[in-house]
């Protein structure tokens, strides 16, 4: 029986926070946690959603932001914002996947779905809320919703686990 476990969701949300902050920092945009709410203006938002599944764990990851944040971080052409938000979503999930691997959890991911709209608002099932960050270029939202099997265990972090870009040979 799959269910939401708030303690596990909170721990994985902390990993997601780190993954998001690190991702945007890699493109020169500093994020800080924001107490502000999300989606209360009429600005067009771009978002990417990606699913993941592993042994005893499944979920969805959402990354949403304002166009200005994408323009600020896009190393390529400004006309490719659709592709860029999909790529950022993919990289966000990749960073989260690496963090999960360091805790002994292997997941497989889908390709991202990209959406555009005004007042995009997640509808959480449980008490774990989406995370909102602020930056000089605008707001960023991440949301990780997951379900676990009762036997799921998030192990302790393995010190010395290889980081992003490292190659692991088995």
C-alpha positions as CSV (number, residue, x, y, z in Angstrom):
1,X,0.0,0.0,0.0
2,X,1.5,3.3,-1.1
3,X,1.0,6.4,1.0
4,X,2.5,9.8,1.8
5,X,4.9,9.9,4.6
6,X,5.4,13.5,5.8
7,X,8.7,12.8,7.5
8,X,10.2,11.2,4.4
9,X,8.7,13.9,2.2
10,X,10.2,16.6,4.4
11,X,13.7,15.0,4.3
12,X,13.5,14.6,0.5
13,X,12.2,18.2,0.2
14,X,15.4,19.3,2.0
15,X,17.4,17.5,-0.6
16,X,15.3,19.2,-3.3
17,X,15.9,22.6,-1.7
18,X,19.7,22.1,-1.9
19,X,19.4,20.8,-5.5
20,X,17.4,23.8,-6.7
21,X,19.7,26.4,-5.0
22,X,22.8,24.7,-6.4
23,X,21.2,24.5,-9.9
24,X,20.4,28.1,-10.2
25,X,23.7,29.1,-8.6
26,X,25.5,27.2,-11.4
27,X,23.9,29.6,-13.8
28,X,24.7,32.7,-11.8
29,X,21.4,33.3,-10.0
30,X,21.3,33.2,-6.2
31,X,18.1,31.9,-4.7
32,X,17.0,32.4,-1.1
33,X,14.0,30.8,0.7
34,X,11.0,33.1,0.5
35,X,8.2,33.4,3.0
36,X,6.1,34.8,0.1
37,X,3.2,32.9,-1.3
38,X,3.1,31.7,-4.9
39,X,1.0,32.6,-7.9
40,X,-0.7,35.8,-6.8
41,X,0.0,37.9,-9.9
42,X,-0.9,37.7,-13.6
43,X,2.6,37.2,-14.9
44,X,3.1,34.3,-17.3
45,X,4.9,31.4,-15.7
46,X,6.8,28.5,-17.3
47,X,7.1,25.2,-15.6
48,X,8.4,21.7,-16.1
49,X,7.1,18.5,-14.5
50,X,9.0,15.2,-14.3
51,X,8.0,11.9,-12.8
52,X,10.3,9.4,-11.0
53,X,10.0,5.9,-9.7
54,X,12.2,3.6,-7.7
55,X,11.9,0.6,-5.4
56,X,9.2,1.5,-2.9
57,X,9.2,5.2,-4.0
58,X,7.4,7.2,-6.7
59,X,6.7,10.8,-7.3
60,X,6.6,14.0,-9.3
61,X,8.9,17.0,-9.4
62,X,7.7,20.4,-10.5
63,X,9.9,23.5,-11.2
64,X,8.1,26.8,-12.1
65,X,9.4,30.2,-12.6
66,X,8.9,33.6,-14.2
67,X,10.3,34.3,-17.6
68,X,12.9,36.8,-16.3
69,X,14.5,34.0,-14.2
70,X,14.8,31.9,-17.4
71,X,16.3,34.7,-19.4
72,X,18.8,35.4,-16.6
73,X,20.0,31.8,-16.5
74,X,19.7,30.8,-20.2
75,X,23.2,30.5,-21.7
76,X,21.7,30.1,-25.1
77,X,19.1,31.9,-27.1
78,X,16.3,33.8,-25.4
79,X,13.8,32.3,-27.9
80,X,14.2,28.8,-26.6
81,X,12.6,29.3,-23.2
82,X,10.4,26.2,-23.6
83,X,13.4,24.1,-24.1
84,X,15.3,25.8,-21.3
85,X,12.6,25.3,-18.6
86,X,12.5,21.6,-19.7
87,X,16.3,21.4,-19.4
88,X,16.3,23.1,-16.0
89,X,13.6,20.7,-14.8
90,X,15.7,17.8,-16.1
91,X,18.8,19.1,-14.3
92,X,16.9,19.8,-11.1
93,X,15.7,16.2,-11.1
94,X,19.2,15.0,-12.0
95,X,20.6,16.8,-9.0
96,X,17.9,15.4,-6.7
97,X,18.6,11.9,-8.2
98,X,22.3,12.2,-7.3
99,X,21.3,13.2,-3.7
100,X,18.9,10.3,-3.4
101,X,21.7,7.9,-4.7
102,X,23.9,9.2,-1.9
103,X,21.2,8.0,0.5
104,X,21.0,4.5,-1.2
105,X,17.9,5.3,-3.2
106,X,17.9,4.7,-7.0
107,X,15.2,6.3,-9.1
108,X,14.4,6.4,-12.8
109,X,12.9,9.5,-14.4
110,X,10.5,10.4,-17.2
111,X,11.1,13.1,-19.8
112,X,9.8,16.6,-18.6
113,X,6.5,18.0,-19.6
114,X,6.6,21.8,-20.1
115,X,3.6,24.1,-19.3
116,X,3.0,27.8,-19.5
117,X,0.2,29.7,-17.8
118,X,-0.9,32.3,-15.4
119,X,-1.3,31.5,-11.7
120,X,0.0,28.0,-12.0
121,X,-0.7,26.6,-8.5
122,X,0.2,23.1,-7.1
123,X,-2.5,21.3,-5.2
124,X,-0.7,19.3,-2.5
125,X,-2.4,16.2,-1.2
126,X,-0.7,16.3,2.2
127,X,0.8,18.9,4.5
128,X,4.2,19.2,2.7
129,X,3.9,22.5,0.8
130,X,5.8,23.6,-2.3
131,X,9.0,25.6,-1.7
132,X,9.2,29.2,-3.0
133,X,12.5,30.9,-3.6
134,X,13.2,34.6,-4.4
135,X,16.0,36.0,-6.5
136,X,16.9,39.3,-8.2
137,X,15.1,38.1,-11.3
138,X,11.9,36.8,-9.7
139,X,10.5,33.8,-7.9
140,X,11.1,30.1,-8.4
141,X,8.9,27.3,-7.1
142,X,9.8,23.7,-6.6
143,X,7.5,21.0,-5.5
144,X,8.2,17.3,-4.8
145,X,5.2,15.1,-4.2
146,X,5.9,11.5,-3.5
147,X,4.4,8.3,-2.2
148,X,6.3,5.5,-0.5
149,X,5.7,1.8,0.3
150,X,5.7,1.1,4.1
151,X,9.1,-0.7,3.7
152,X,10.8,2.3,2.1
153,X,13.9,3.5,4.0
154,X,15.9,6.7,3.2
155,X,19.3,5.6,4.3
156,X,21.9,7.9,5.9
157,X,24.1,9.9,3.5
158,X,27.2,8.0,2.3
159,X,30.3,10.2,2.8
160,X,32.5,10.4,-0.2
161,X,29.7,9.7,-2.7
162,X,30.6,11.0,-6.1
163,X,29.1,14.3,-7.1
164,X,27.7,15.8,-10.2
165,X,29.8,15.0,-13.3
166,X,31.8,12.2,-11.7
167,X,31.9,8.8,-13.3
168,X,31.2,5.7,-11.3
169,X,32.5,2.4,-12.7
170,X,31.1,-0.8,-11.3
